[in-house]
Amino acid sequence: MAIAVGVIETQTFPAVLAAADAMVKAANVTVSVQDRSESGRQFVVIRGLVAEVKRAMEAGLVAAKACPNLAEVTSHVIIPNPTDNIDAILPIGFTSASEPFRV
């Protein structure tokens, strides 16, 4: 089973909240992390099957860009099949504890 990780970074919390909501409604993915980067931007990390993450990311980008007042998406990426060292080091919340929340 090919798992992927997707990340969307925005300027504002409402935009990242809208993105996260749209992503979990559009596809079978888990929100693993929502946090603020050192620059003050907000980011949300999802995980799931590669095709599901791609579908979720499309919906999340549309939702984030639709938010008013500086809802700029500053960055986004999909990483298919992340290696074990990425899972262990980066804050992507790729754990078995988050798996039961995937519908």
N, C-alpha and C positions, 0 to 999 in steps of 0.2 A: 504494500500500500504506500503510495507516494504522498508524503506529507509536505506541506509548504508553510512558510511563515510570511505574512504580509504586514507591512508597516505603513501608516499614513501619519505624516507630521503636518500640523497646521499652526497658524498664528494664534488661534483663540480656542478656549475650552468649548464653547458652544459648537464650533465647527467639528471638533474631534468627537464630541458627544453625538452629534448628528451622524457622523461617519460610522461610529461604532454601532449605533442603533440600526442604520441602514444595512450594514454588513451582516449582522446576525439575523436580520429579517429576510435578506436576499439569498442566503446560502447556509449550509450546514457547517458553520465555523464557530470557534471558541474565541472570545476576547481573552487574551492571556495577560496583557499588561495595558494599563493606561497610566501615563505619567507625564511629567514636565521635564524637558531637557534643560541643560544648564543655560541655554540661551533664552529660556522662558517659553519656548514653543511647546505645544502639547503634542503627544504622540499616542497612538493606539496600535497594539500588536494583536494580530489574529493568527490562528493556526487551523489547519484542516487539510483535507485532500486538495491537491493542486488545482483541480478544476473548480472546486468550491471556493478556494481562496481567490482565484481569478475573478469569479463571478461576484464575490463579496467586495473585492477591492473596487471593481467598476461602480457598484452601487454606492460604496462609501465615498468615492471621489466626487460623484455627482452630488451627493447630499452635503458634503463639506463645502463644496463650491457654491451651493445654493444659499448658504447662510449669509446674512447681511453683515456689514461692518467689519472689514478686514478679515474675512474668512478665507484667507489665502492658503491654499495647500502649498506648503514649502517643499515637500519631498514625499516620495512614496516608492516602495520597492516590494517585489515578491521574490522570496528565496525558496526555490523548490529543493526538497531533500536536504535541509541543513545538516551539516556534519555534527558529530557528537561534541567536538570542542566548541562550536558556536553555541550549541544548546547550553553548555555548562558555563560559558563565560559571559555571554551577552544577556541583557535583561529582556528575554523574549518569552519568559514564562512557559517554556516547553517542558511541562512536567506531567506525570501521570495523574497528579491531583487535579489538574484542570480538565482532564478528559471527560469526567462524568457530566460536565456542563454542556458538552456538545450534544445537540439533539439528534 
